[in-house]
Amino acid sequence: MNKRCQVWTDKIISEMTEPFTALTIREKLVERHKSNYIESNTSIGQYLARNCVLIGVTHSRHLYRKCD
């Protein structure tokens, strides 16, 4: 994941109040910054796995919450 997308992702994570998945983060990134610079769900998921807390799995999707 490039630095620009990491900064955007960190900002979105800091604004989230409920559990989120890589797909919800990607949807917010596309909504705000269009799809030209947005990474795939896989790379966003890998970033979330390193930087957030995994709280569960629902419908084969990992749920995360932000680190405190």
PyRosetta script that sets phi, psi and omega in degrees:
from pyrosetta import init, pose_from_sequence

init()
pose = pose_from_sequence("MNKRCQVWTDKIISEMTEPFTALTIREKLVERHKSNYIESNTSIGQYLARNCVLIGVTHSRHLYRKCD")
pose.set_psi(1, 134.3)
pose.set_omega(1, -179.1)
pose.set_phi(2, -77.2)
pose.set_psi(2, 165.0)
pose.set_omega(2, -175.0)
pose.set_phi(3, -62.8)
pose.set_psi(3, -39.8)
pose.set_omega(3, -178.7)
pose.set_phi(4, -61.4)
pose.set_psi(4, -44.9)
pose.set_omega(4, -179.9)
pose.set_phi(5, -68.2)
pose.set_psi(5, -33.4)
pose.set_omega(5, 176.6)
pose.set_phi(6, -63.3)
pose.set_psi(6, -43.0)
pose.set_omega(6, 179.1)
pose.set_phi(7, -63.5)
pose.set_psi(7, -45.0)
pose.set_omega(7, 178.7)
pose.set_phi(8, -62.2)
pose.set_psi(8, -42.9)
pose.set_omega(8, -179.4)
pose.set_phi(9, -64.4)
pose.set_psi(9, -44.3)
pose.set_omega(9, 178.2)
pose.set_phi(10, -59.9)
pose.set_psi(10, -39.8)
pose.set_omega(10, 179.6)
pose.set_phi(11, -65.6)
pose.set_psi(11, -42.5)
pose.set_omega(11, 179.3)
pose.set_phi(12, -66.0)
pose.set_psi(12, -41.3)
pose.set_omega(12, 178.9)
pose.set_phi(13, -60.9)
pose.set_psi(13, -40.8)
pose.set_omega(13, -179.0)
pose.set_phi(14, -66.2)
pose.set_psi(14, -24.1)
pose.set_omega(14, 179.9)
pose.set_phi(15, -88.9)
pose.set_psi(15, -11.9)
pose.set_omega(15, -176.6)
pose.set_phi(16, -75.9)
pose.set_psi(16, 139.4)
pose.set_omega(16, 179.2)
pose.set_phi(17, -112.4)
pose.set_psi(17, -17.5)
pose.set_omega(17, -179.0)
pose.set_phi(18, -120.0)
pose.set_psi(18, 167.4)
pose.set_omega(18, 177.8)
pose.set_phi(19, -57.0)
pose.set_psi(19, 147.5)
pose.set_omega(19, -175.6)
pose.set_phi(20, -138.5)
pose.set_psi(20, 162.5)
pose.set_omega(20, 176.5)
pose.set_phi(21, -118.9)
pose.set_psi(21, 172.8)
pose.set_omega(21, 176.7)
pose.set_phi(22, -62.3)
pose.set_psi(22, -35.1)
pose.set_omega(22, 179.7)
pose.set_phi(23, -64.9)
pose.set_psi(23, -41.8)
pose.set_omega(23, 179.6)
pose.set_phi(24, -67.6)
pose.set_psi(24, -37.1)
pose.set_omega(24, 176.4)
pose.set_phi(25, -64.2)
pose.set_psi(25, -43.9)
pose.set_omega(25, 179.9)
pose.set_phi(26, -63.1)
pose.set_psi(26, -40.5)
pose.set_omega(26, 178.2)
pose.set_phi(27, -60.9)
pose.set_psi(27, -41.9)
pose.set_omega(27, 178.5)
pose.set_phi(28, -68.0)
pose.set_psi(28, -37.3)
pose.set_omega(28, 177.2)
pose.set_phi(29, -63.3)
pose.set_psi(29, -44.6)
pose.set_omega(29, 179.5)
pose.set_phi(30, -65.0)
pose.set_psi(30, -40.2)
pose.set_omega(30, 179.6)
pose.set_phi(31, -61.1)
pose.set_psi(31, -40.6)
pose.set_omega(31, -176.0)
pose.set_phi(32, -87.1)
pose.set_psi(32, -38.5)
pose.set_omega(32, -169.5)
pose.set_phi(33, -120.8)
pose.set_psi(33, 9.6)
pose.set_omega(33, -177.9)
pose.set_phi(34, 64.8)
pose.set_psi(34, 178.6)
pose.set_omega(34, -170.3)
pose.set_phi(35, -96.4)
pose.set_psi(35, 3.8)
pose.set_omega(35, -177.0)
pose.set_phi(36, -67.0)
pose.set_psi(36, -38.1)
pose.set_omega(36, -174.6)
pose.set_phi(37, -111.9)
pose.set_psi(37, 11.7)
pose.set_omega(37, -173.1)
pose.set_phi(38, -88.3)
pose.set_psi(38, 136.4)
pose.set_omega(38, 178.9)
pose.set_phi(39, -77.9)
pose.set_psi(39, 171.8)
pose.set_omega(39, 178.2)
pose.set_phi(40, -77.5)
pose.set_psi(40, 165.6)
pose.set_omega(40, 177.1)
pose.set_phi(41, -60.3)
pose.set_psi(41, -34.6)
pose.set_omega(41, -179.0)
pose.set_phi(42, -63.7)
pose.set_psi(42, -47.4)
pose.set_omega(42, -179.2)
pose.set_phi(43, -69.6)
pose.set_psi(43, -34.0)
pose.set_omega(43, 175.4)
pose.set_phi(44, -66.1)
pose.set_psi(44, -41.0)
pose.set_omega(44, 177.1)
pose.set_phi(45, -62.4)
pose.set_psi(45, -39.8)
pose.set_omega(45, 177.3)
pose.set_phi(46, -64.8)
pose.set_psi(46, -39.9)
pose.set_omega(46, 177.5)
pose.set_phi(47, -64.4)
pose.set_psi(47, -42.7)
pose.set_omega(47, 178.9)
pose.set_phi(48, -64.7)
pose.set_psi(48, -37.7)
pose.set_omega(48, 180.0)
pose.set_phi(49, -63.0)
pose.set_psi(49, -32.4)
pose.set_omega(49, 179.8)
pose.set_phi(50, -83.8)
pose.set_psi(50, -27.3)
pose.set_omega(50, -169.9)
pose.set_phi(51, -117.8)
pose.set_psi(51, -2.8)
pose.set_omega(51, -179.5)
pose.set_phi(52, -131.4)
pose.set_psi(52, 173.2)
pose.set_omega(52, -177.9)
pose.set_phi(53, -99.9)
pose.set_psi(53, 125.3)
pose.set_omega(53, 176.5)
pose.set_phi(54, -77.7)
pose.set_psi(54, 125.1)
pose.set_omega(54, -178.0)
pose.set_phi(55, -112.8)
pose.set_psi(55, -10.7)
pose.set_omega(55, 178.5)
pose.set_phi(56, 167.1)
pose.set_psi(56, -179.1)
pose.set_omega(56, 179.1)
pose.set_phi(57, -130.1)
pose.set_psi(57, 132.8)
pose.set_omega(57, 175.6)
pose.set_phi(58, -137.5)
pose.set_psi(58, 129.4)
pose.set_omega(58, -179.3)
pose.set_phi(59, 51.9)
pose.set_psi(59, 42.6)
pose.set_omega(59, 179.4)
pose.set_phi(60, 64.3)
pose.set_psi(60, 21.5)
pose.set_omega(60, 176.8)
pose.set_phi(61, -121.0)
pose.set_psi(61, 136.1)
pose.set_omega(61, 179.4)
pose.set_phi(62, -79.1)
pose.set_psi(62, 134.7)
pose.set_omega(62, 176.3)
pose.set_phi(63, -100.8)
pose.set_psi(63, 132.8)
pose.set_omega(63, -179.5)
pose.set_phi(64, -121.9)
pose.set_psi(64, 159.5)
pose.set_omega(64, 167.4)
pose.set_phi(65, -133.2)
pose.set_psi(65, 159.3)
pose.set_omega(65, -176.3)
pose.set_phi(66, -72.6)
pose.set_psi(66, 152.6)
pose.set_omega(66, 177.9)
pose.set_phi(67, -75.9)
pose.set_psi(67, 141.0)
pose.set_omega(67, 179.7)
pose.set_phi(68, -97.9)
pose.dump_pdb("model.pdb")
